[in-house]
């Protein structure tokens, strides 16, 4: 067990520790300096687990999980992890230091001016993200076995645009991989809610195609300057995700390129088997679309400077000032957030991207009524009243599906049944299992009878 340290570190691995530039939650971020043999210097970001968590097995496992995944990621479009380890009493991860802004930052500014991203550049940016994603998805261990890495948090806040026109996918802190020692608790969904895939909203197993769906959502938003699934609250947002209705931009903009819409449409298919199978397939189509309006790196650099005028100069000055600090005293916050390879350890509770989803009712739930003969015998006027008052009237089920509630397997757990009904998490207000089964049976019978009454009245 590592003893709890009492002073900030002076060196971590081959890096000198300089100014504190951020942190919170379980980790602190410092500016690091590597002095090379030729006398030149390189600046890095050093994420260090905080003293009070140094001996906590859960947090240490999370930290080691991140480090193992990040150390294997090596791609120009993924923020680079340079080193990780333990120096004395301190666990640390050293990452390349980037300056620029996120797609989310740019989207907010551009949306406020009534402008939009140039479509070719938006496609090119997402192509670079897809390229970085594919490299992560294809990672293998030292034996050649797939690591099954899934980012799980692809969204505009985790796509970084540098002042030099580079595109970097950041924040793999929520990434899932076969080698992780720390596991998510049951009922916890990782990732920002508006960018979840339908299978996540339904509590189904996930694979790399949820990252493709999230990137498709991001591209739709960059191309239309609207939010796709974001609503006024989480419940409404989850309903939109579960419905998976994706408006065709061509309905409002006849000039919207059909080739770009085909890419977005395929990435956002509700049935994941109809989506791109790999991020590399999506990258190929995006680059084919963007090629006609390239080169895009200088255009992207000019765009970042135009949207954030003077931003590069301010960050350069901050870096110069922070690099002159040899002993950390207080925090020298950068003028714009400095991205790191993973931020989950900077959140006190795992962050808003790691939490239980609210409970949703099943789609088109059957009405729950007491078995009353007069109500059961209701004809078409009753059904019409139900519709007028906003109550859901079930559509006519097939002959094979109608008895389903009566033949519910007794051996199934409460959790399995909730998933089949489309609920996302257990609710503390749920009734007992026997009462639930009775309500389901009664509701299904009433729904069938109402539908038969409608059919008889026609």
DRENDO-1510 file (C-alpha; in Angstrom, 1 decimal, always signed):
<recs>
REC; n; res; u; v; w
REC; 1; UNK; +0.0; +0.0; +0.0 .
REC; 2; UNK; +1.3; +3.4; -0.9 .
REC; 3; UNK; +1.7; +5.9; +2.0 .
REC; 4; UNK; -0.4; +9.0; +1.7 .
REC; 5; UNK; +1.8; +11.8; +0.4 .
REC; 6; UNK; +1.9; +15.2; +2.1 .
REC; 7; UNK; +3.5; +17.4; -0.5 .
REC; 8; UNK; +3.1; +18.0; -4.2 .
REC; 9; UNK; +5.5; +16.0; -6.3 .
REC; 10; UNK; +8.6; +17.6; -7.8 .
REC; 11; UNK; +9.2; +15.1; -10.6 .
REC; 12; UNK; +7.0; +12.4; -12.1 .
REC; 13; UNK; +8.9; +9.9; -14.2 .
REC; 14; UNK; +11.0; +11.9; -16.6 .
REC; 15; UNK; +9.0; +15.0; -16.2 .
REC; 16; UNK; +9.5; +18.0; -13.9 .
REC; 17; UNK; +6.3; +19.2; -12.3 .
REC; 18; UNK; +5.4; +22.8; -12.8 .
REC; 19; UNK; +2.3; +24.9; -12.3 .
REC; 20; UNK; -1.0; +23.4; -11.2 .
REC; 21; UNK; -3.4; +24.0; -14.1 .
REC; 22; UNK; -6.6; +22.2; -13.1 .
REC; 23; UNK; -8.2; +19.4; -11.3 .
REC; 24; UNK; -10.9; +18.3; -8.9 .
REC; 25; UNK; -12.7; +15.1; -8.0 .
REC; 26; UNK; -10.0; +12.4; -7.7 .
REC; 27; UNK; -7.1; +13.9; -9.6 .
REC; 28; UNK; -5.1; +17.1; -10.1 .
REC; 29; UNK; -3.5; +18.3; -13.4 .
REC; 30; UNK; -0.1; +19.9; -13.5 .
REC; 31; UNK; +2.0; +21.3; -16.3 .
REC; 32; UNK; +4.9; +19.0; -16.9 .
REC; 33; UNK; +8.3; +19.7; -18.5 .
REC; 34; UNK; +10.6; +17.2; -20.2 .
REC; 35; UNK; +14.1; +18.4; -20.6 .
REC; 36; UNK; +15.8; +16.4; -23.4 .
REC; 37; UNK; +19.4; +15.6; -23.9 .
REC; 38; UNK; +19.9; +18.3; -26.5 .
REC; 39; UNK; +18.6; +20.9; -24.0 .
REC; 40; UNK; +15.2; +21.4; -25.7 .
REC; 41; UNK; +12.0; +21.2; -23.6 .
REC; 42; UNK; +8.6; +19.7; -24.2 .
REC; 43; UNK; +5.5; +20.6; -22.2 .
REC; 44; UNK; +2.9; +18.0; -21.2 .
REC; 45; UNK; -0.1; +17.7; -19.0 .
REC; 46; UNK; +0.3; +15.5; -15.9 .
REC; 47; UNK; -2.7; +14.0; -14.2 .
REC; 48; UNK; -2.0; +12.9; -10.7 .
REC; 49; UNK; -4.3; +11.0; -8.4 .
REC; 50; UNK; -5.1; +13.1; -5.3 .
REC; 51; UNK; -3.5; +12.3; -2.0 .
REC; 52; UNK; -6.7; +11.3; -0.2 .
REC; 53; UNK; -7.5; +8.7; -2.9 .
REC; 54; UNK; -4.0; +7.2; -3.2 .
REC; 55; UNK; -4.9; +4.3; -1.0 .
REC; 56; UNK; -8.5; +3.7; -2.2 .
REC; 57; UNK; -8.6; +0.5; -4.1 .
REC; 58; UNK; -11.6; +1.4; -6.2 .
REC; 59; UNK; -10.1; +4.7; -7.4 .
REC; 60; UNK; -6.7; +3.2; -7.9 .
REC; 61; UNK; -8.3; +0.5; -10.1 .
REC; 62; UNK; -10.1; +3.2; -12.1 .
REC; 63; UNK; -6.8; +5.0; -12.5 .
REC; 64; UNK; -4.9; +1.9; -13.6 .
REC; 65; UNK; -7.7; +1.0; -16.0 .
REC; 66; UNK; -7.5; +4.4; -17.7 .
REC; 67; UNK; -3.7; +4.2; -17.9 .
REC; 68; UNK; -3.7; +0.7; -19.5 .
REC; 69; UNK; -6.2; +1.7; -22.2 .
REC; 70; UNK; -4.6; +5.1; -22.9 .
REC; 71; UNK; -1.1; +3.7; -23.1 .
REC; 72; UNK; -2.1; +1.5; -26.0 .
REC; 73; UNK; -3.8; +4.3; -28.0 .
REC; 74; UNK; -1.4; +5.6; -30.6 .
REC; 75; UNK; -3.0; +7.5; -33.4 .
REC; 76; UNK; -2.7; +11.1; -34.8 .
REC; 77; UNK; -6.4; +11.7; -34.2 .
REC; 78; UNK; -6.4; +10.5; -30.6 .
REC; 79; UNK; -4.8; +12.5; -27.8 .
REC; 80; UNK; -1.5; +10.9; -27.0 .
REC; 81; UNK; -0.6; +9.3; -23.6 .
REC; 82; UNK; +3.2; +9.6; -23.2 .
REC; 83; UNK; +3.8; +7.7; -19.9 .
REC; 84; UNK; +2.1; +6.4; -16.8 .
REC; 85; UNK; +3.3; +4.9; -13.6 .
REC; 86; UNK; +4.2; +5.5; -10.0 .
REC; 87; UNK; +6.9; +7.9; -8.8 .
REC; 88; UNK; +7.5; +7.7; -5.1 .
REC; 89; UNK; +4.1; +8.1; -3.6 .
REC; 90; UNK; +2.3; +9.4; -6.7 .
REC; 91; UNK; +0.4; +7.7; -9.5 .
REC; 92; UNK; +0.4; +9.8; -12.7 .
REC; 93; UNK; -0.5; +9.8; -16.4 .
REC; 94; UNK; +1.5; +12.1; -18.8 .
REC; 95; UNK; -0.4; +13.4; -21.9 .
REC; 96; UNK; +0.4; +15.6; -24.8 .
REC; 97; UNK; -0.6; +19.2; -24.2 .
REC; 98; UNK; -3.0; +20.6; -26.7 .
REC; 99; UNK; -4.4; +24.1; -27.2 .
REC; 100; UNK; -7.5; +24.9; -29.1 .
REC; 101; UNK; -11.3; +24.5; -28.6 .
REC; 102; UNK; -13.8; +21.7; -28.7 .
REC; 103; UNK; -16.5; +21.2; -31.4 .
REC; 104; UNK; -19.1; +22.0; -28.7 .
REC; 105; UNK; -17.4; +25.3; -28.0 .
REC; 106; UNK; -17.4; +26.2; -31.7 .
REC; 107; UNK; -21.0; +25.0; -32.2 .
REC; 108; UNK; -22.3; +27.3; -29.4 .
REC; 109; UNK; -20.5; +30.4; -30.9 .
REC; 110; UNK; -21.5; +29.6; -34.5 .
REC; 111; UNK; -25.1; +28.8; -33.6 .
REC; 112; UNK; -25.4; +32.2; -31.8 .
REC; 113; UNK; -24.4; +34.0; -35.0 .
REC; 114; UNK; -26.8; +32.1; -37.2 .
REC; 115; UNK; -23.9; +30.6; -39.2 .
REC; 116; UNK; -23.1; +26.9; -39.7 .
REC; 117; UNK; -20.1; +24.7; -40.2 .
REC; 118; UNK; -19.0; +24.3; -43.7 .
REC; 119; UNK; -20.3; +20.9; -44.7 .
REC; 120; UNK; -17.1; +19.5; -46.2 .
REC; 121; UNK; -15.1; +20.6; -43.2 .
REC; 122; UNK; -17.7; +19.1; -40.8 .
REC; 123; UNK; -17.5; +15.8; -42.7 .
REC; 124; UNK; -13.7; +15.9; -42.7 .
REC; 125; UNK; -13.6; +16.5; -38.9 .
REC; 126; UNK; -15.9; +13.5; -38.3 .
REC; 127; UNK; -13.8; +11.4; -40.7 .
REC; 128; UNK; -10.8; +12.1; -38.5 .
REC; 129; UNK; -12.7; +11.1; -35.4 .
REC; 130; UNK; -13.8; +7.9; -37.1 .
REC; 131; UNK; -10.2; +7.2; -38.0 .
REC; 132; UNK; -9.2; +7.6; -34.4 .
REC; 133; UNK; -12.2; +5.5; -33.2 .
REC; 134; UNK; -11.3; +2.7; -35.5 .
REC; 135; UNK; -7.8; +2.6; -34.2 .
REC; 136; UNK; -9.2; +2.2; -30.6 .
REC; 137; UNK; -11.8; -0.3; -31.6 .
REC; 138; UNK; -9.1; -2.5; -33.3 .
REC; 139; UNK; -6.7; -2.5; -30.3 .
REC; 140; UNK; -5.3; -5.9; -29.3 .
REC; 141; UNK; -3.3; -7.0; -26.2 .
REC; 142; UNK; +0.2; -8.4; -26.2 .
REC; 143; UNK; -1.1; -11.8; -27.4 .
REC; 144; UNK; -3.1; -10.4; -30.3 .
REC; 145; UNK; -6.5; -10.8; -28.6 .
REC; 146; UNK; -9.0; -8.0; -29.2 .
REC; 147; UNK; -9.3; -5.6; -26.3 .
REC; 148; UNK; -12.9; -4.6; -27.4 .
REC; 149; UNK; -12.4; -0.9; -26.6 .
REC; 150; UNK; -15.6; +1.2; -26.9 .
REC; 151; UNK; -15.2; +5.0; -26.2 .
REC; 152; UNK; -18.8; +5.3; -25.0 .
REC; 153; UNK; -18.7; +9.1; -24.8 .
REC; 154; UNK; -18.3; +10.4; -28.4 .
REC; 155; UNK; -19.9; +13.8; -28.5 .
REC; 156; UNK; -18.9; +17.4; -29.5 .
REC; 157; UNK; -17.3; +18.1; -26.1 .
REC; 158; UNK; -14.8; +15.3; -26.7 .
REC; 159; UNK; -13.7; +16.3; -30.2 .
REC; 160; UNK; -10.9; +18.8; -29.9 .
REC; 161; UNK; -9.9; +21.2; -32.7 .
REC; 162; UNK; -6.3; +22.5; -32.3 .
REC; 163; UNK; -5.1; +25.9; -33.5 .
REC; 164; UNK; -3.0; +24.2; -36.1 .
REC; 165; UNK; -6.0; +22.4; -37.7 .
REC; 166; UNK; -5.7; +19.0; -36.1 .
REC; 167; UNK; -8.6; +16.9; -34.9 .
REC; 168; UNK; -8.2; +14.9; -31.6 .
REC; 169; UNK; -10.6; +12.5; -29.9 .
REC; 170; UNK; -10.2; +13.0; -26.2 .
REC; 171; UNK; -11.5; +11.6; -22.9 .
REC; 172; UNK; -11.3; +7.9; -22.9 .
REC; 173; UNK; -12.1; +7.8; -19.2 .
REC; 174; UNK; -15.4; +6.1; -19.8 .
REC; 175; UNK; -14.0; +3.7; -22.3 .
REC; 176; UNK; -15.0; +0.1; -21.9 .
REC; 177; UNK; -12.5; -2.6; -22.6 .
REC; 178; UNK; -12.0; -6.3; -21.8 .
REC; 179; UNK; -9.1; -5.6; -19.6 .
REC; 180; UNK; -10.8; -3.2; -17.2 .
REC; 181; UNK; -10.7; -4.3; -13.6 .
REC; 182; UNK; -13.4; -1.7; -12.4 .
REC; 183; UNK; -16.9; -2.3; -13.6 .
REC; 184; UNK; -20.0; -0.2; -14.0 .
REC; 185; UNK; -22.7; -0.8; -11.5 .
REC; 186; UNK; -26.0; -2.4; -12.8 .
REC; 187; UNK; -28.3; +0.3; -14.2 .
REC; 188; UNK; -25.5; +2.7; -14.9 .
REC; 189; UNK; -25.2; +4.0; -18.5 .
REC; 190; UNK; -22.0; +5.7; -19.5 .
REC; 191; UNK; -22.0; +8.7; -21.9 .
REC; 192; UNK; -23.9; +11.9; -22.3 .
REC; 193; UNK; -27.6; +11.2; -22.7 .
REC; 194; UNK; -28.3; +13.1; -25.9 .
REC; 195; UNK; -25.7; +11.0; -27.7 .
REC; 196; UNK; -26.7; +7.5; -26.5 .
REC; 197; UNK; -27.7; +4.9; -29.1 .
REC; 198; UNK; -31.2; +3.4; -29.0 .
REC; 199; UNK; -29.8; +0.1; -27.6 .
REC; 200; UNK; -28.4; +1.9; -24.7 .
REC; 201; UNK; -31.7; +3.6; -24.0 .
REC; 202; UNK; -33.3; +0.1; -24.0 .
REC; 203; UNK; -30.6; -1.4; -21.7 .
REC; 204; UNK; -29.4; -3.8; -24.4 .
REC; 205; UNK; -25.8; -5.1; -24.9 .
REC; 206; UNK; -23.5; -2.7; -26.6 .
REC; 207; UNK; -20.6; -2.9; -29.1 .
REC; 208; UNK; -18.5; -0.5; -31.2 .
REC; 209; UNK; -21.6; +0.6; -33.2 .
REC; 210; UNK; -22.8; +2.8; -30.3 .
REC; 211; UNK; -19.7; +5.0; -31.1 .
REC; 212; UNK; -20.7; +5.2; -34.7 .
REC; 213; UNK; -24.2; +6.2; -33.7 .
REC; 214; UNK; -22.9; +8.9; -31.4 .
REC; 215; UNK; -20.6; +10.2; -34.2 .
REC; 216; UNK; -23.6; +10.2; -36.6 .
REC; 217; UNK; -25.5; +12.3; -34.1 .
REC; 218; UNK; -22.6; +14.7; -33.8 .
REC; 219; UNK; -22.4; +15.0; -37.6 .
REC; 220; UNK; -26.1; +15.7; -37.9 .
REC; 221; UNK; -25.9; +18.5; -35.4 .
REC; 222; UNK; -22.8; +20.0; -37.1 .
REC; 223; UNK; -24.5; +19.9; -40.4 .
REC; 224; UNK; -27.9; +21.3; -39.4 .
REC; 225; UNK; -26.9; +23.5; -36.4 .
REC; 226; UNK; -29.7; +22.0; -34.4 .
REC; 227; UNK; -29.8; +19.5; -31.5 .
REC; 228; UNK; -31.0; +16.0; -32.6 .
REC; 229; UNK; -32.3; +14.3; -29.5 .
REC; 230; UNK; -31.7; +16.9; -26.8 .
REC; 231; UNK; -35.0; +17.9; -25.1 .
REC; 232; UNK; -36.0; +20.0; -22.1 .
REC; 233; UNK; -35.3; +17.1; -19.6 .
REC; 234; UNK; -33.6; +13.7; -19.5 .
REC; 235; UNK; -36.9; +11.7; -19.7 .
REC; 236; UNK; -38.0; +13.6; -22.9 .
REC; 237; UNK; -34.5; +13.1; -24.3 .
REC; 238; UNK; -34.6; +9.4; -23.6 .
REC; 239; UNK; -38.0; +9.1; -25.3 .
REC; 240; UNK; -36.6; +10.8; -28.4 .
REC; 241; UNK; -33.5; +8.5; -28.4 .
REC; 242; UNK; -35.8; +5.4; -28.0 .
REC; 243; UNK; -38.0; +6.6; -30.9 .
REC; 244; UNK; -34.9; +7.2; -33.0 .
REC; 245; UNK; -36.6; +9.6; -35.4 .
REC; 246; UNK; -33.9; +11.4; -37.4 .
REC; 247; UNK; -35.3; +14.3; -39.6 .
REC; 248; UNK; -34.0; +14.5; -43.1 .
REC; 249; UNK; -32.2; +17.9; -43.5 .
REC; 250; UNK; -33.3; +18.0; -47.1 .
REC; 251; UNK; -36.9; +18.6; -46.0 .
REC; 252; UNK; -35.9; +22.1; -44.8 .
REC; 253; UNK; -32.8; +22.6; -47.1 .
REC; 254; UNK; -33.3; +21.4; -50.6 .
REC; 255; UNK; -29.6; +22.1; -51.3 .
REC; 256; UNK; -28.4; +19.7; -48.5 .
REC; 257; UNK; -26.1; +17.2; -50.2 .
REC; 258; UNK; -27.8; +13.8; -50.7 .
REC; 259; UNK; -24.4; +12.1; -50.4 .
REC; 260; UNK; -23.9; +13.5; -46.9 .
REC; 261; UNK; -27.4; +12.6; -45.9 .
REC; 262; UNK; -26.8; +9.0; -46.9 .
REC; 263; UNK; -23.8; +8.8; -44.6 .
REC; 264; UNK; -25.7; +10.4; -41.7 .
REC; 265; UNK; -28.7; +8.1; -42.3 .
REC; 266; UNK; -26.7; +5.0; -42.3 .
REC; 267; UNK; -24.8; +5.9; -39.2 .
REC; 268; UNK; -28.1; +6.6; -37.4 .
REC; 269; UNK; -30.0; +3.5; -38.2 .
REC; 270; UNK; -32.1; +2.3; -35.3 .
REC; 271; UNK; -31.2; -1.3; -36.1 .
REC; 272; UNK; -27.5; -1.4; -35.5 .
REC; 273; UNK; -27.1; -4.2; -38.1 .
REC; 274; UNK; -28.0; -1.6; -40.7 .
REC; 275; UNK; -25.4; +0.9; -39.5 .
REC; 276; UNK; -21.8; +1.0; -40.6 .
REC; 277; UNK; -20.1; -2.1; -39.3 .
REC; 278; UNK; -16.9; -0.2; -38.5 .
REC; 279; UNK; -15.8; +3.4; -38.1 .
REC; 280; UNK; -13.4; +2.8; -41.0 .
REC; 281; UNK; -16.3; +2.2; -43.3 .
REC; 282; UNK; -17.8; +5.5; -42.2 .
REC; 283; UNK; -14.5; +7.3; -42.5 .
REC; 284; UNK; -14.1; +6.1; -46.1 .
REC; 285; UNK; -17.5; +7.6; -47.1 .
REC; 286; UNK; -16.9; +10.9; -45.2 .
REC; 287; UNK; -13.5; +11.4; -46.9 .
REC; 288; UNK; -15.0; +10.7; -50.3 .
REC; 289; UNK; -17.6; +13.4; -49.6 .
REC; 290; UNK; -15.1; +15.9; -48.2 .
REC; 291; UNK; -12.4; +15.5; -50.8 .
REC; 292; UNK; -14.0; +17.9; -53.3 .
REC; 293; UNK; -13.7; +20.8; -50.9 .
REC; 294; UNK; -10.3; +20.1; -49.3 .
REC; 295; UNK; -7.7; +20.6; -48.1 .
REC; 296; UNK; -9.4; +21.0; -44.7 .
REC; 297; UNK; -6.6; +21.3; -42.1 .
REC; 298; UNK; -5.8; +25.0; -43.0 .
REC; 299; UNK; -9.5; +25.8; -43.3 .
REC; 300; UNK; -10.1; +24.3; -39.9 .
REC; 301; UNK; -7.2; +26.3; -38.3 .
REC; 302; UNK; -8.6; +29.5; -39.9 .
REC; 303; UNK; -12.1; +28.6; -38.7 .
REC; 304; UNK; -11.0; +28.2; -35.1 .
REC; 305; UNK; -9.2; +31.6; -35.2 .
REC; 306; UNK; -12.2; +33.3; -36.7 .
REC; 307; UNK; -14.6; +31.9; -34.2 .
REC; 308; UNK; -12.3; +32.5; -31.2 .
REC; 309; UNK; -10.3; +35.6; -32.3 .
REC; 310; UNK; -7.1; +36.0; -30.3 .
REC; 311; UNK; -7.5; +32.6; -28.6 .
REC; 312; UNK; -4.2; +31.2; -29.9 .
REC; 313; UNK; -2.3; +34.3; -28.7 .
REC; 314; UNK; -3.9; +34.1; -25.2 .
REC; 315; UNK; -3.1; +30.4; -24.8 .
REC; 316; UNK; +0.4; +30.9; -26.0 .
REC; 317; UNK; +1.0; +33.6; -23.4 .
REC; 318; UNK; -0.5; +31.5; -20.7 .
REC; 319; UNK; +1.7; +28.5; -21.6 .
REC; 320; UNK; +4.8; +30.8; -21.5 .
REC; 321; UNK; +3.8; +32.1; -18.1 .
REC; 322; UNK; +2.9; +28.7; -16.7 .
REC; 323; UNK; +6.1; +27.1; -18.0 .
REC; 324; UNK; +8.2; +29.7; -16.0 .
REC; 325; UNK; +6.8; +28.4; -12.7 .
REC; 326; UNK; +9.1; +25.9; -11.1 .
REC; 327; UNK; +7.2; +25.3; -7.9 .
REC; 328; UNK; +3.5; +24.9; -8.0 .
REC; 329; UNK; +1.7; +27.6; -5.9 .
REC; 330; UNK; -2.0; +27.9; -6.5 .
REC; 331; UNK; -3.7; +27.2; -9.8 .
REC; 332; UNK; -2.8; +28.9; -13.1 .
REC; 333; UNK; -6.1; +28.2; -15.0 .
REC; 334; UNK; -5.7; +28.3; -18.8 .
REC; 335; UNK; -7.8; +30.8; -20.8 .
REC; 336; UNK; -9.5; +27.8; -22.4 .
REC; 337; UNK; -9.7; +24.3; -20.9 .
REC; 338; UNK; -6.7; +22.1; -21.7 .
REC; 339; UNK; -7.9; +18.7; -22.9 .
REC; 340; UNK; -6.7; +15.5; -21.3 .
REC; 341; UNK; -6.9; +11.9; -22.4 .
REC; 342; UNK; -9.5; +11.2; -19.8 .
REC; 343; UNK; -11.5; +13.3; -17.4 .
REC; 344; UNK; -13.6; +10.9; -15.4 .
REC; 345; UNK; -11.2; +11.0; -12.5 .
REC; 346; UNK; -11.6; +14.8; -12.4 .
REC; 347; UNK; -15.3; +14.4; -11.5 .
REC; 348; UNK; -16.1; +14.0; -7.8 .
REC; 349; UNK; -18.8; +11.4; -8.5 .
REC; 350; UNK; -17.9; +10.0; -11.8 .
REC; 351; UNK; -19.4; +13.0; -13.6 .
REC; 352; UNK; -22.8; +13.6; -15.3 .
REC; 353; UNK; -21.9; +11.1; -18.0 .
REC; 354; UNK; -21.9; +8.2; -15.5 .
REC; 355; UNK; -25.2; +7.9; -13.7 .
REC; 356; UNK; -28.4; +5.9; -13.5 .
REC; 357; UNK; -30.9; +6.7; -16.2 .
REC; 358; UNK; -34.4; +7.8; -15.1 .
REC; 359; UNK; -37.2; +5.2; -15.4 .
REC; 360; UNK; -39.3; +5.4; -18.4 .
REC; 361; UNK; -42.7; +3.7; -18.9 .
REC; 362; UNK; -42.9; +1.1; -21.8 .
REC; 363; UNK; -43.8; +2.5; -25.2 .
REC; 364; UNK; -47.5; +2.6; -25.7 .
REC; 365; UNK; -48.3; +1.0; -22.4 .
REC; 366; UNK; -51.7; -0.8; -22.1 .
REC; 367; UNK; -54.2; +0.9; -19.7 .
REC; 368; UNK; -54.3; -0.5; -16.2 .
REC; 369; UNK; -58.0; -0.9; -15.2 .
REC; 370; UNK; -59.9; -3.0; -12.8 .
REC; 371; UNK; -61.8; -6.0; -14.4 .
REC; 372; UNK; -65.2; -4.4; -14.7 .
REC; 373; UNK; -67.8; -6.0; -17.0 .
REC; 374; UNK; -69.2; -2.7; -18.1 .
REC; 375; UNK; -65.8; -1.4; -19.1 .
REC; 376; UNK; -64.8; -4.6; -20.7 .
REC; 377; UNK; -67.9; -4.5; -22.9 .
REC; 378; UNK; -67.1; -0.9; -24.0 .
REC; 379; UNK; -67.7; -0.4; -27.7 .
REC; 380; UNK; -66.4; +2.1; -30.2 .
REC; 381; UNK; -67.7; +5.3; -28.4 .
REC; 382; UNK; -65.6; +4.4; -25.4 .
REC; 383; UNK; -62.5; +3.9; -27.6 .
REC; 384; UNK; -63.2; +7.2; -29.2 .
REC; 385; UNK; -63.4; +8.9; -25.8 .
REC; 386; UNK; -60.1; +7.3; -24.8 .
REC; 387; UNK; -58.4; +8.8; -27.9 .
REC; 388; UNK; -60.0; +12.2; -27.3 .
REC; 389; UNK; -58.7; +12.3; -23.7 .
REC; 390; UNK; -55.2; +11.3; -24.7 .
REC; 391; UNK; -55.2; +7.8; -23.4 .
REC; 392; UNK; -53.3; +5.1; -25.3 .
REC; 393; UNK; -55.3; +2.5; -27.2 .
REC; 394; UNK; -53.3; -0.5; -28.1 .
REC; 395; UNK; -53.1; -1.6; -31.7 .
REC; 396; UNK; -54.5; -5.0; -32.6 .
REC; 397; UNK; -52.0; -7.7; -31.7 .
REC; 398; UNK; -51.3; -10.7; -33.8 .
REC; 399; UNK; -52.8; -14.0; -32.9 .
REC; 400; UNK; -49.5; -15.3; -31.7 .
REC; 401; UNK; -48.6; -12.2; -29.6 .
REC; 402; UNK; -51.9; -11.7; -27.9 .
REC; 403; UNK; -51.5; -14.2; -25.1 .
REC; 404; UNK; -47.9; -13.1; -24.3 .
REC; 405; UNK; -48.7; -11.5; -20.9 .
REC; 406; UNK; -50.5; -14.7; -19.7 .
REC; 407; UNK; -47.6; -16.9; -20.6 .
REC; 408; UNK; -44.9; -14.9; -18.8 .
REC; 409; UNK; -42.1; -17.1; -17.7 .
REC; 410; UNK; -42.2; -17.4; -13.9 .
REC; 411; UNK; -38.5; -18.0; -13.7 .
REC; 412; UNK; -37.6; -14.6; -15.2 .
REC; 413; UNK; -36.2; -12.0; -12.9 .
REC; 414; UNK; -37.8; -8.6; -12.3 .
REC; 415; UNK; -34.9; -6.9; -14.1 .
REC; 416; UNK; -35.3; -9.1; -17.3 .
REC; 417; UNK; -39.1; -8.3; -17.5 .
REC; 418; UNK; -38.4; -4.6; -17.1 .
REC; 419; UNK; -36.0; -4.7; -20.0 .
REC; 420; UNK; -38.6; -6.5; -22.2 .
REC; 421; UNK; -41.1; -3.8; -21.5 .
REC; 422; UNK; -38.5; -1.1; -22.5 .
REC; 423; UNK; -37.8; +0.3; -19.0 .
REC; 424; UNK; -34.3; +1.6; -18.2 .
REC; 425; UNK; -33.9; +1.0; -14.5 .
REC; 426; UNK; -35.6; -0.4; -11.4 .
REC; 427; UNK; -38.0; +2.0; -9.7 .
REC; 428; UNK; -38.3; +2.0; -5.8 .
REC; 429; UNK; -42.0; +2.6; -6.1 .
REC; 430; UNK; -42.7; -0.6; -8.1 .
REC; 431; UNK; -45.4; -2.8; -6.6 .
REC; 432; UNK; -44.9; -6.5; -5.7 .
REC; 433; UNK; -44.2; -9.0; -8.4 .
REC; 434; UNK; -47.6; -10.7; -8.0 .
REC; 435; UNK; -49.5; -7.4; -8.3 .
REC; 436; UNK; -47.4; -6.4; -11.4 .
REC; 437; UNK; -48.2; -9.7; -13.1 .
REC; 438; UNK; -51.9; -9.3; -12.4 .
REC; 439; UNK; -52.0; -5.7; -13.7 .
REC; 440; UNK; -50.2; -6.8; -16.9 .
REC; 441; UNK; -52.7; -9.6; -17.5 .
REC; 442; UNK; -55.7; -7.4; -16.9 .
REC; 443; UNK; -54.3; -4.6; -19.0 .
REC; 444; UNK; -53.5; -6.8; -21.9 .
REC; 445; UNK; -57.0; -8.4; -21.8 .
REC; 446; UNK; -58.7; -5.0; -21.7 .
REC; 447; UNK; -56.6; -3.7; -24.6 .
REC; 448; UNK; -57.4; -6.7; -26.7 .
REC; 449; UNK; -61.2; -6.4; -26.0 .
REC; 450; UNK; -61.1; -2.7; -26.8 .
REC; 451; UNK; -59.5; -3.3; -30.1 .
REC; 452; UNK; -62.0; -6.1; -30.9 .
REC; 453; UNK; -64.8; -3.7; -30.0 .
REC; 454; UNK; -63.4; -1.1; -32.4 .
REC; 455; UNK; -63.2; -3.7; -35.2 .
REC; 456; UNK; -66.8; -4.9; -34.5 .
REC; 457; UNK; -68.2; -1.4; -34.7 .
REC; 458; UNK; -66.8; -0.7; -38.2 .
</recs>
